[in-house]
Amino acid sequence: MIDELRREVCRLHAELVRYNLVAWTAGNVSGRVPGEDLFVIKPSGVSYDDLTPESIVVCDLDGNLVEGDLAPSSDTAAHAYVYRHMPEVNGVVHTHSTYASAWAARGEAIPCVLTAMADEFGGEIPVGPFALIGNDDIGKGIVATLTGHRSPAVLMQNHGVFTIGGSPKAAVKAAVMCEDVARTVHVSRQLGEPLPIAQGDIDRLYDRYQNVYGQRSHL
């Protein structure tokens, strides 16, 4: 099971590169090991071109290295804190994607002015507090901001994007969509003030997308 998760998380890092969400070695994807107090995560400072399933490291929920020859990501403590305090989360992603990080640098939430935002985020994409890297302060900010919030993405002030999901793939999707809407809303603001969407319409769009959109299994 761990080997399969390592392969998936390794593959998902390529999606960060594909969608231009990362530069050099920055950014990471992690995934919770089902049924275990463990997660897998990208090693620190390793090029995306050099990532292999074997290089993805295994940590416990306190952020300690359990398996692997490389040091885990510098964001490991943040990921671990999220997994400890949000048991429904099975995937966490961090990026410094350009447009979303620009909103984070301003400490400004991205307003819900697009139906795609209502669909995916159920409202605005919120801003989390400034926190230094290296301990679990970032994780505390993520959990405090996203608990009870529909959005799977948070803009950590002066830093970048963290996303959560029911799977690592879902967290990567949220990171891709976060950057996409951050760019579009930024462009819209160059043209004038974007038009807000009524809360009732946001609620209906979110419900449809989360519960009706796409292919559903028929028992």
C-alpha positions as CSV (number, residue, x, y, z in Angstrom):
1,M,0.0,0.0,0.0
2,I,2.8,2.4,0.8
3,D,4.6,1.6,-2.4
4,E,1.4,2.3,-4.4
5,L,1.0,5.6,-2.6
6,R,4.6,6.5,-3.3
7,R,4.0,5.9,-7.0
8,E,0.9,8.0,-7.0
9,V,2.4,10.9,-5.1
10,C,5.5,10.8,-7.3
11,R,3.3,11.0,-10.4
12,L,1.3,13.8,-9.0
13,H,4.4,16.0,-8.6
14,A,4.7,16.0,-12.4
15,E,1.2,17.6,-12.5
16,L,2.6,20.6,-10.5
17,V,5.2,21.0,-13.2
18,R,2.7,20.5,-16.0
19,Y,0.4,23.2,-14.8
20,N,3.3,25.6,-14.0
21,L,2.6,25.7,-10.3
22,V,6.2,25.3,-9.1
23,A,9.7,26.5,-9.8
24,W,13.0,24.7,-9.3
25,T,12.5,22.4,-6.2
26,A,9.8,24.4,-4.4
27,G,6.4,22.8,-3.7
28,N,5.3,19.4,-2.5
29,V,2.6,16.8,-2.5
30,S,1.8,14.4,0.4
31,G,-0.6,11.6,0.9
32,R,-1.9,9.8,4.0
33,V,-1.3,6.1,4.2
34,P,-4.8,4.5,4.6
35,G,-5.3,2.9,8.0
36,E,-1.9,4.0,9.3
37,D,-0.6,7.0,11.3
38,L,1.8,7.7,8.4
39,F,2.0,9.8,5.3
40,V,4.4,10.1,2.3
41,I,5.9,13.3,1.0
42,K,8.5,14.7,-1.3
43,P,12.1,14.9,0.0
44,S,13.6,18.3,0.6
45,G,15.4,20.1,-2.3
46,V,15.2,17.3,-4.8
47,S,14.6,18.2,-8.5
48,Y,11.2,17.2,-9.9
49,D,13.1,15.5,-12.8
50,D,15.0,13.4,-10.2
51,L,11.9,12.2,-8.2
52,T,11.2,8.5,-8.2
53,P,8.7,6.5,-6.1
54,E,11.7,5.2,-4.1
55,S,12.8,8.8,-3.3
56,I,9.4,9.7,-1.8
57,V,9.8,9.4,2.0
58,V,7.5,8.1,4.7
59,C,6.9,10.0,7.9
60,D,4.7,9.6,11.0
61,L,2.1,12.1,12.0
62,D,4.6,13.9,14.2
63,G,6.7,14.5,11.1
64,N,9.4,12.1,12.0
65,L,11.1,10.2,9.1
66,V,10.1,6.5,9.2
67,E,11.3,5.2,5.9
68,G,13.6,6.7,3.2
69,D,17.2,7.7,2.7
70,L,16.5,11.5,2.1
71,A,15.5,14.3,4.4
72,P,11.7,15.1,4.1
73,S,10.4,18.4,2.8
74,S,10.9,21.5,5.0
75,D,7.0,21.7,5.0
76,T,6.7,18.2,6.6
77,A,5.7,19.6,10.0
78,A,2.9,21.6,8.4
79,H,1.5,18.6,6.5
80,A,1.8,16.4,9.7
81,Y,-0.2,19.0,11.7
82,V,-3.0,19.0,9.1
83,Y,-3.2,15.2,9.1
84,R,-3.3,15.1,12.9
85,H,-6.1,17.6,13.2
86,M,-8.1,17.0,10.0
87,P,-8.8,13.2,9.8
88,E,-10.9,13.6,6.7
89,V,-7.9,14.9,4.8
90,N,-5.8,12.4,2.9
91,G,-3.8,14.7,0.6
92,V,-2.0,18.0,1.1
93,V,-0.3,20.2,-1.6
94,H,1.9,23.3,-1.3
95,T,2.8,25.5,-4.2
96,H,4.1,29.0,-4.8
97,S,2.1,29.4,-8.0
98,T,2.4,33.0,-9.4
99,Y,-1.0,34.5,-9.3
100,A,-2.3,32.9,-6.2
101,S,0.9,33.8,-4.3
102,A,0.5,37.3,-5.5
103,W,-2.9,37.4,-3.7
104,A,-1.1,35.9,-0.7
105,A,1.5,38.6,-0.8
106,R,-1.3,41.2,-0.5
107,G,-2.9,39.2,2.3
108,E,-6.1,39.4,0.3
109,A,-8.7,36.6,-0.1
110,I,-9.8,35.9,-3.7
111,P,-13.5,36.9,-4.0
112,C,-16.0,34.5,-5.4
113,V,-16.8,36.2,-8.7
114,L,-16.7,33.1,-11.0
115,T,-19.0,30.2,-11.2
116,A,-15.9,27.9,-11.3
117,M,-15.0,29.3,-7.9
118,A,-18.4,28.6,-6.5
119,D,-18.2,25.1,-7.9
120,E,-14.8,24.2,-6.6
121,F,-14.4,26.4,-3.5
122,G,-17.9,27.2,-2.4
123,G,-17.0,30.8,-1.9
124,E,-13.9,32.9,-1.5
125,I,-10.4,31.4,-1.2
126,P,-9.4,32.6,2.3
127,V,-6.1,34.0,3.6
128,G,-4.3,32.3,6.4
129,P,-1.9,34.0,8.9
130,F,1.8,34.7,8.3
131,A,3.9,31.9,9.7
132,L,7.6,30.9,9.5
133,I,8.7,27.7,7.8
134,G,10.2,24.8,9.7
135,N,7.7,24.0,12.5
136,D,4.0,23.4,12.7
137,D,2.9,27.1,12.8
138,I,1.9,26.9,9.1
139,G,-0.1,23.8,9.8
140,K,-1.9,25.6,12.7
141,G,-2.8,28.4,10.3
142,I,-4.1,26.0,7.6
143,V,-6.3,24.1,10.1
144,A,-7.6,27.3,11.8
145,T,-8.5,28.9,8.5
146,L,-10.0,25.9,6.7
147,T,-11.9,24.3,9.5
148,G,-15.5,24.8,8.8
149,H,-14.7,26.5,5.5
150,R,-15.8,25.0,2.1
151,S,-12.6,26.0,0.4
152,P,-9.9,23.3,0.0
153,A,-7.4,26.0,-0.6
154,V,-5.8,28.7,1.7
155,L,-3.5,31.5,0.7
156,M,-0.9,31.7,3.5
157,Q,0.0,35.3,3.9
158,N,3.3,36.3,2.2
159,H,4.0,32.7,1.3
160,G,1.8,30.7,-1.1
161,V,-0.9,28.1,-1.5
162,F,-1.8,25.1,0.6
163,T,-4.6,22.8,-0.5
164,I,-6.2,19.8,1.1
165,G,-8.3,16.9,-0.3
166,G,-9.9,13.6,0.3
167,S,-7.0,12.2,-1.8
168,P,-3.7,13.5,-3.0
169,K,-5.2,13.9,-6.5
170,A,-8.1,16.0,-5.1
171,A,-5.6,18.3,-3.3
172,V,-3.6,18.7,-6.6
173,K,-6.8,19.5,-8.5
174,A,-7.6,22.2,-5.9
175,A,-4.1,23.7,-6.4
176,V,-4.5,23.8,-10.1
177,M,-8.0,25.4,-9.9
178,C,-6.8,27.9,-7.3
179,E,-4.1,29.2,-9.6
180,D,-6.5,29.3,-12.5
181,V,-9.1,31.4,-10.8
182,A,-6.5,33.6,-9.1
183,R,-5.2,34.5,-12.6
184,T,-8.7,35.1,-14.0
185,V,-9.9,37.3,-11.1
186,H,-6.6,39.3,-11.3
187,V,-7.1,40.0,-15.0
188,S,-10.8,40.9,-14.3
189,R,-9.7,43.5,-11.7
190,Q,-7.4,45.1,-14.4
191,L,-10.6,45.8,-16.4
192,G,-12.7,47.1,-13.4
193,E,-14.5,45.8,-10.3
194,P,-15.6,42.1,-10.7
195,L,-19.3,41.5,-10.2
196,P,-20.1,39.4,-7.1
197,I,-22.2,36.3,-7.2
198,A,-25.2,36.2,-4.8
199,Q,-24.6,33.8,-1.8
200,G,-27.7,31.8,-2.7
201,D,-26.4,31.2,-6.2
202,I,-23.0,30.2,-4.9
203,D,-24.7,27.7,-2.6
204,R,-26.7,26.2,-5.5
205,L,-23.6,26.1,-7.8
206,Y,-21.5,24.4,-5.1
207,D,-24.2,21.8,-4.4
208,R,-24.7,21.0,-8.1
209,Y,-21.0,20.6,-8.7
210,Q,-20.2,18.6,-5.6
211,N,-23.2,16.3,-5.8
212,V,-24.4,16.1,-9.5
213,Y,-21.7,17.1,-11.9
214,G,-19.6,14.4,-13.6
215,Q,-20.1,10.6,-13.8
216,R,-21.8,8.9,-10.9
217,S,-21.9,5.2,-10.3
218,H,-25.3,3.6,-10.6
219,L,-26.0,0.8,-8.2
